[in-house]
Amino acid sequence: MSGVTMSRRNFIGALMRIVNYPHFFLAVSAFCGLGYLVTLPVDIGLVSFALAQSPALTKPQSDALNAYNKTVQDFRSILSERRSQINSHQKLPDVPGQALYLARISMMGAYKDLTDALPSRIGRPNKYGIPPAYFDADNEPLIDEYKSLFAAMQAPPTNAQKSDSPFKDVVDLGTAIARIKGLDAAHSEVAGRISLAVFFAETDGNQNIGNARSNSYKGSFQTGVSEDSNGQKKWAAIKKSIAALDPKLNARDDKEEARVGNSDQRYNHWTAVRNGLMNAHAELFPKIPAIMKALPDPIDQMRFFELIQIIPSPAKSALNSGNLLNYRISEPRIMGYLRNNSMFAFGKADRAKTSATMREILDSMWLFNDKFERALATYGQIKAQQRG
């Protein structure tokens, strides 16, 4: 390919991109490295003019840019390391996903610090629905690889017992449990929808998975051994009522109980969901009408029940306070749990928060939004099939 002489305007634009966006320079370098030559006219005056048009970064801006570039490189490095380990069948470190998670959080946090210092760096929307101030859409391939690695590291064990109707199972169980807890048909359907949302939030809609960030929480509802055991006991207490209400569902339950035998019930999709719902959520189903009044947005309802997974006691206290949205949480341990689940975790301003109201907490759960939207869509498909 012959050389291409750039126009004066295009040259200035390219040079300003290089000055302000180092990653663009790397892309150009890679392009040229393939053997293509871009010839630029040598014009020192033009260079000076272009540089003059690009405002110099302040020290805080420069520091923020350097910090962000380092986190991107660190994220690339740990992604590459895990991919190499998996592809070569090496033994992975304990909780192998935690380092990846922390590197992603650091990258997004550093980008938020950068866009706070330099708002012009806020770019285009991204396919993951992350607010552009927190994520550069050019890095979508890194998140693609991140998700791919987690899928490999969290694959169900070989003895896991899958369901051919995993989403419907969650809805059916949530709806039946709500009826036993005294809800009418309409509010019981809301319980089924919320149950499906929690499943998506915990597992991205994947059944029987492990957990690359924890040795304790496993399966379709990401429960620990004690939570699963507690759920089993609570289910046994309503078993006769379930049989009277829905014989078909009860027969399915008997079949799955026999199937799992003495194995870990967290790795049978049906029993894992059943036990998880009974452990943490069933006791709150009778309060769904009040929750809907306080939180009319279905996504907010889903967020609240996901908080029952993450910080059950504070979430229940907020509900019982009579002023749910203005209830304030300030205990450092609880704020730490929230940050470990991607709330108030990004950038200096977020991490400086020592307390938050429930409204602020719910609003901070934007990383869950994509999962909740997919849960809503899946729920709509299930109900449409039932009507059909």
Secondary structure, 3 states (H helix, E strand, C coil): CCCEECCHHHHHHHHHHHHHCHHHHHHHHHHHHCCCCEECCCCHHHHHHHHHHCCCCCHHHHHHHHHHHHHHHHHHHHHHHHHHHHHCCCCCCCCCHHHHHHHHHHHHHHHHHHHHHCHHHCCCCCCCCCCCCCCCHHHHHHHHHHHHHHHHHCCCCCCCECCCCHHHHHHHHHHHHHHHCCCCHHHHHHHHHHHHHHHHHHHCCCCCCCCCCCCCCECCCCECHHHHHHHHHHHHHHHHHHHHHCHHHHHHHHHHHHHHCCCCHHHEHHHHHHHHHHHHHHHHHHHHHHHHHHCCCHHHHHHHHHHHHHCHHHHHHHHHCCCHHHCEECCHHHHHHHHCCCCCCCHHHHHCCCCEEHHHHHHCCHHHHHHHHHHHHHHHHHHHHHHC
